[in-house]
């Protein structure tokens, strides 16, 4: 095996996502041949001794790949750890998946937002799915304050300027109207920071509640099945995993064995 950047190696082994691996390197938690690693440093796992938190890591130690869909509840942050000691999405998993598996969220939902969130220890897939060149449609149910008229909805569909750059076209339709709120379905093919909340605020109809129902064809409620309850997760089906691989042009020898559906 030729030299590769450490963060890429750790991501491929399922130790952490590439972003988290970079943070671990900067924090001095990674050593190569007993020396503290530097960000951007390369290594060869067949020749060099790589350690994380003092523990030698080898490619053969890599855990089985895991692909999960979580229904994130409100108040839970989409990170592996939190300096403010808030509950994280990993806290919703059983101990055998929280420790030593390298499972992490793919992207994130705001702490106040709920719904579909992918979790995996496939670092390469995470890197590809979160790269700007890959777009995957995400479907949201959005409760906004007030009753936005058709011109406002059309402006949302066409895109507005956020931070000096126009948003990509979106699909927006009304699902229900109440006395002082409107329920919208919004489908985005990009994921800027707090994009829906910022767009709605700028258009004058702030978000009351935001819930993601699907990531591409991966839905919280599969046809013929009950909806995945908040705080619970399920393994992705083989077809869902293959969809993600095909989206980013990844290949694999075989479809991995996932944990059973779990409720807490």
Order of alpha helices (4+ residues) and beta strands (2+ residues): beta-alpha-alpha-beta-beta-beta-beta-beta-beta-alpha-beta-beta-alpha-beta-alpha-beta-beta-beta-beta-alpha-beta-beta-beta-alpha
